[in-house]
Amino acid sequence: MTQLRQRMIECLQLRGLSERTQESYVQAVRQLAEHYHKSPDLITEEELRQYFLHLKNVKKYASSSLTIALCGIKFFFEQTLHKQWPVLNFIRPPQEKKLPVILSAEEVHKLLGLVKVPAYRICLSTIYSCGLRLQEGTQLQVQDIDSSRMVLHIRCGKGSKDRYVPLPLRTLELLRQHWITHRNPALIFPSPGQTRSDLSKSTLPIPPSTIQKVFKAALLESRLNKRASVHTLRHSWATQLLEAGVNLRLIQEYLGHSSPATTSLYTHLTVKAEQLATDAINRLMTDL
């Protein structure tokens, strides 16, 4: 590791950014250096301008990817190199307001039924039934399950926030059935690794990429014409709770959202809410 990269990582750590954010920012700077085939501290402001034009017009980066690249590179130049270049404040990725894909309960059950390996199926079932993010599901630990209160303790979620989410009885049963197959003292979903080691002694959880691949395979087999991902299970769970009458404020807490505005997105996705609105509009306009 170069001294420059080490210094950037130290700056990221001092700022208190999560490991995933640190990795994303370092990767953004590495890709910049690889593009110009030189150390990033030798790159000029005009080269930075041309690089972001390249990402937008040639690489066709999505707004979210462009934002990550900008944040990482801006952090490096401003915090690590102490260079305040106007171009970094001028670049603005376009704002995108896309509604997420939603699966019905029937579609989710169909998908999960197509996952043949029990460990993967139970991991995906837990992610869905508890509204978890992918890594929150794969990294679940034995100590996180509170069967007396029927909740999961999600530790260091997005934004380094802890939260509790309701644990359905059926999910608890599935988790117990799976844990008995390996009896790992710490992990619920241990990974055998490349050496196919004893799961009871494994110290690493199932890689998120493995769960993503399994989900994509099931989606393809299901022939559902939707661009879904593992994260779609979380969106679907929240929407289905709202349709069932669960208070939006509670759903916000379960999801770990800081702002109610983020959670209110699901009000646009519920079929029942749309039907109620349509019925109300029709009643109001009857005598038009």
Secondary structure, DSSP 8 states (H G I E B T S, - for coil): --HHHHHHHHHHHHTT--HHHHHHHHHHHHHHHHHHTS-GGG--HHHHHHHHHHHHHTS---HHHHHHHHHHHHHIIIIIS----HHHHH--------------HHHHHHHHHT--SHHHHHHHHHHHHHT--HHHHHT-BGGGEETTTTEEEE-S-GGG--EEEE--HHHHHHHHHHHHTT--SSBSSB--TTTT--GGG--SB--HHHHHHHHHHHHHHHT--S---HHHHHHHHHHHHHHTT--HHHHHHHHT-S-HHHHGGGGGT-HHHHHHHHHHHHHHTTT-
